[in-house]
Amino acid sequence: MPKPFRNLKIASLIERELTILMVKEFCVPDALVTVTGVEVSEKLDQTKITISVIPHDKELEAFYALEDKRKELEYKVLRKSRLRIIPKFKFVIDSRV
C-alpha cells in the first residue's frame, strides 16, 4: 500500500529541518553524520530516522549523542515547522553503507 502524500510531505519536512539542525548544532568529533532517510508512520506518531556515520567506528558514539539530544531535536524541528505535533524520533544506523 503506498504511503499517503501527507506522510511523505511531513517526512520531507523533518528531513530538511533535521539536516539543517545537525549541520549547525550537532557535532561528533572527527565524524560526519548525515541523515539518509526519514519514514513517518501511518498514524503520524513515530518517525524512523536513518543516519550514516563516517568513519564507521564512530557510529555508536554518534548514535548515543543523537539519542541524548532527541527531545531537543524534536522540539527544535517542531518550532521550525508549522506542525502542531511532531512524531517521536527513533534513530537507526544505516547498514547499507
N, C-alpha and C positions, 0 to 999 in steps of 0.2 A: 504494500500500500504506500503510495507516495506521501511524503510529508506535506502538511498544509503550508501554504505560502506564508502565513503569519510566523510559523516556527522558523522557516528559513530566513525570513527578514530579521527576526529577533536574534538568531544565531549570527547573522552577518554583523548586526549592530554590536553585539557583545564582543565578537572577534576584533572588530575595528577599535573599539574603545579599550579593550584589554591590551591589545598590541601597543597602542599609544602609551598607556599607563606603564607597561613593562619597560618600554624604552626610556621613559622619563624617570621613573621612580624605583624600579626593581633592579637589583644588582646582585649577582653571584660572582665573586672574584674569579677572574680567569675563565669565565664560561660565557657562552652565547645561548640564551634561552629564547625560543621562538614559539609562537602559537601556530600549530599546524592544522588544527581543525576544531570546530565547535559544533556540538549537536545538542539541540534542545528537545526535551521530552514532549510528548503529545499534550500532556496536561500542563506544560509550562512551569513545572515545579523543580526540575533538575536540569543542569547543564553539564555536559561532559566536555571538558576542555583538554585536548590533546596537545602536549608540549614536546618539543625536541630540544635536546641539550647537547652542545658540543663544547668540550670533549665528553665522551660517554662516561668517564669516571666521575664526573660532577653531577650526574643525573639525580642521585639520591639527595645530595645537598640542595640542589635547585628545587626538587620536589618538596622537601620539608620546609624550605624557605617560603615557597608558594602556599603551602598549607598553613603556615603560621600567619600569613598575610591575607588569607582567603576572605575573611569578613571585611577587612579594609578594602580589598579589591572589589568585592560585591557592592559595598557602599559607594565607592567612587564611580563605578560603572552606572549604578542607579542614578547618581547625581548628574552625570554627564548625559544620560539618555532621558527620554521623555516617558519611560515606562513607569507604571505605578508600583509594580513589584519586579524584583529580579529573581530568576530561578537560582537555586543554590548551586554553587560551583563545585564540581568534582574534577580534580586534576588527574590526568593519566599520562604516563610517559609513552611517547610514540615509539613503538618497537619496529617500525618499518625501516627506520633509518639505519 
